[in-house]
């Protein structure tokens, strides 16, 4: 564990600060150099991501919202005859979830919604908005990592429907994705359900435009992780000396985001007692976004202990929602 000096540190909870420090130290000490994508989401990064979701090139959020707007009642009905309790992993501000909540309300009159996220502020925003817009929904937020405490959420005679939408599963390497879904399954009982949102394989051109937009918002989002390290740990990353790179790795079915060093340089991170040497052209790998085929989704779901019940997509089959039942 990295030992942090008491001076010049941001006002973050000690556990969160240590976690960030450990991730930065480990990633920038490794070969090749990496930074985990969850480091993107400080306040500035979250604002930039909200801008990304509104870009013409970024189809993911818009396409999934269209699927849920069209099929939410059908999705809720496919869970079975019993009322549902909704649990959402990595809920954030839950902007798309309202479509599913409305459909469940129409069917059963009232329900309990358990959004789980590491961001207390995002959950507070979601709770206020949902309880104002949908009075029949009781919001019980939980500040935690994805699956922490999932099994402790009481069903109270309802079927638990776990939402993992937004293609967040794509940020995990396949073995990690399988481990995550197996952990979700371990905390459910047979008959509980999972709704998994998945971004599908499509043309290289469409994918690269989505992760390298013409206006440069995604580039700013990617570079902001260096700004975050500067702010929180006193480093001297010069953002003008890095270039945003998006690559399609066809062998692994994934988009990769990198920060490429434009010159040979040495960056100091005093709070971590770390010196980061970068050659010209060397990259810091900041994100993978895996894309799936229908066959690969079915295989993942089956190996995790679920049985696929139904799926929904957009007309171009760019995105899919998969409803699976715990067996």
Secondary structure in CASP SS format (residue, H / E / C, confidence):
PFRMAT SS
TARGET T0000
AUTHOR 0000-0000-0000
METHOD secondary structure of the structure
MODEL  1
X C 1.00
X C 1.00
X C 1.00
X C 1.00
X C 1.00
X C 1.00
X C 1.00
X C 1.00
X C 1.00
X C 1.00
X C 1.00
X C 1.00
X C 1.00
X H 1.00
X H 1.00
X H 1.00
X H 1.00
X H 1.00
X H 1.00
X H 1.00
X H 1.00
X H 1.00
X H 1.00
X H 1.00
X H 1.00
X H 1.00
X H 1.00
X H 1.00
X H 1.00
X C 1.00
X C 1.00
X C 1.00
X E 1.00
X E 1.00
X C 1.00
X C 1.00
X H 1.00
X H 1.00
X H 1.00
X H 1.00
X C 1.00
X C 1.00
X H 1.00
X H 1.00
X H 1.00
X H 1.00
X H 1.00
X H 1.00
X H 1.00
X H 1.00
X H 1.00
X H 1.00
X H 1.00
X C 1.00
X C 1.00
X C 1.00
X C 1.00
X C 1.00
X H 1.00
X H 1.00
X H 1.00
X H 1.00
X H 1.00
X H 1.00
X H 1.00
X H 1.00
X H 1.00
X H 1.00
X H 1.00
X H 1.00
X H 1.00
X H 1.00
X H 1.00
X H 1.00
X H 1.00
X H 1.00
X H 1.00
X C 1.00
X C 1.00
X C 1.00
X C 1.00
X C 1.00
X C 1.00
X E 1.00
X E 1.00
X E 1.00
X E 1.00
X E 1.00
X E 1.00
X C 1.00
X C 1.00
X C 1.00
X C 1.00
X C 1.00
X C 1.00
X C 1.00
X H 1.00
X H 1.00
X H 1.00
X H 1.00
X H 1.00
X H 1.00
X H 1.00
X H 1.00
X H 1.00
X H 1.00
X H 1.00
X H 1.00
X C 1.00
X C 1.00
X E 1.00
X E 1.00
X E 1.00
X E 1.00
X E 1.00
X E 1.00
X E 1.00
X C 1.00
X C 1.00
X H 1.00
X H 1.00
X H 1.00
X H 1.00
X H 1.00
X H 1.00
X H 1.00
X H 1.00
X H 1.00
X H 1.00
X H 1.00
X H 1.00
X H 1.00
X H 1.00
X C 1.00
X C 1.00
X C 1.00
X E 1.00
X E 1.00
X E 1.00
X C 1.00
X C 1.00
X E 1.00
X E 1.00
X C 1.00
X C 1.00
X C 1.00
X C 1.00
X C 1.00
X C 1.00
X H 1.00
X H 1.00
X H 1.00
X C 1.00
X C 1.00
X C 1.00
X C 1.00
X C 1.00
X C 1.00
X E 1.00
X E 1.00
X E 1.00
X E 1.00
X E 1.00
X E 1.00
X C 1.00
X C 1.00
X C 1.00
X H 1.00
X H 1.00
X H 1.00
X H 1.00
X C 1.00
X C 1.00
X H 1.00
X H 1.00
X H 1.00
X H 1.00
X H 1.00
X H 1.00
X H 1.00
X H 1.00
X H 1.00
X H 1.00
X H 1.00
X H 1.00
X H 1.00
X C 1.00
X C 1.00
X C 1.00
X C 1.00
X C 1.00
X C 1.00
X E 1.00
X E 1.00
X E 1.00
X E 1.00
X E 1.00
X E 1.00
X E 1.00
X E 1.00
X C 1.00
X C 1.00
X C 1.00
X H 1.00
X H 1.00
X H 1.00
X H 1.00
X H 1.00
X H 1.00
X H 1.00
X H 1.00
X C 1.00
X C 1.00
X C 1.00
X C 1.00
X C 1.00
X H 1.00
X H 1.00
X H 1.00
X H 1.00
X H 1.00
X H 1.00
X H 1.00
X H 1.00
X H 1.00
X H 1.00
X H 1.00
X H 1.00
X H 1.00
X H 1.00
X H 1.00
X H 1.00
X H 1.00
X C 1.00
X C 1.00
X C 1.00
X C 1.00
X C 1.00
X H 1.00
X H 1.00
X H 1.00
X E 1.00
X E 1.00
X E 1.00
X E 1.00
X E 1.00
X E 1.00
X E 1.00
X E 1.00
X C 1.00
X C 1.00
X C 1.00
X C 1.00
X E 1.00
X E 1.00
X E 1.00
X E 1.00
X E 1.00
X E 1.00
X E 1.00
X E 1.00
X C 1.00
X C 1.00
X C 1.00
X E 1.00
X E 1.00
X E 1.00
X E 1.00
X E 1.00
X H 1.00
X H 1.00
X H 1.00
X C 1.00
X E 1.00
X E 1.00
X E 1.00
X E 1.00
X E 1.00
X C 1.00
X C 1.00
X C 1.00
X C 1.00
X E 1.00
X E 1.00
X E 1.00
X E 1.00
X E 1.00
X E 1.00
X E 1.00
X E 1.00
X C 1.00
X E 1.00
X C 1.00
X H 1.00
X H 1.00
X H 1.00
X H 1.00
X H 1.00
X H 1.00
X H 1.00
X H 1.00
X H 1.00
X H 1.00
X C 1.00
X C 1.00
X E 1.00
X E 1.00
X E 1.00
X E 1.00
X E 1.00
X E 1.00
X E 1.00
X E 1.00
X C 1.00
X C 1.00
X C 1.00
X C 1.00
X C 1.00
X E 1.00
X E 1.00
X E 1.00
X E 1.00
X E 1.00
X E 1.00
X E 1.00
X E 1.00
X C 1.00
END
